[in-house]
Amino acid sequence: MKQKTIFFLLLLIAANSFAQKNMGELLQTYNTRSIPYISVEELRMLQMNDSVVILDSREPNEFNVSHIASAKNVGFNDFSLEEKQLQKLKKNAPIIVYCSVGIRSEQIGEKLKKAGFTNVKNLYGGIFEWKNKDYPVIDSTGIETENVHTFSKMWSKYLHAGNPIY
């Protein structure tokens, strides 16, 4: 009985420590910074003033709920460098990759970098941070929405604005 109580307490402490992480701690835990970050504010300025390629590395069902305007969905599980939209890009084109918080997008950014793309950045905090800063997202029909797919209930704690969908 005492071992079960100790195990339960340790499990509770471990779960609580994960739940208490903020975005910075989360990204520090899971990312290597192999792809440099860009802030949501920097991306918004680029989006408004320059031409920039924005790639959404979430799954299509997440993308369809909402995404950053002009983003192209490249997915994660079925990501392929053979996609036509990637084949058309110049190797030095400015490319910003994002996902929910910036973990999957770092992995896709690494694949792009290995393929010879030289100007790839990872959106710090992903679409969650974008929405948390009150920047607009659109749904699959191009209409602005408050909905954001959070992948799961566990990840929804990092979304502080909008309506979490999972």
ABEGO torsion letter per residue (X at the ends): XAAAAAAAAAAAAAAAAAAABBAAAAAAAABAGABBBBBAAAAAAAAAABBBBBBBABBAAAAAABBBBGBBBAEAAABBAABAAAAABBAABBBBBBBAAGAAAAAAAAAAAAAGBABBBBBBGEAAAAAAAGBBBBBAAGBBBABBBAGBAAAAAABABEBBBX
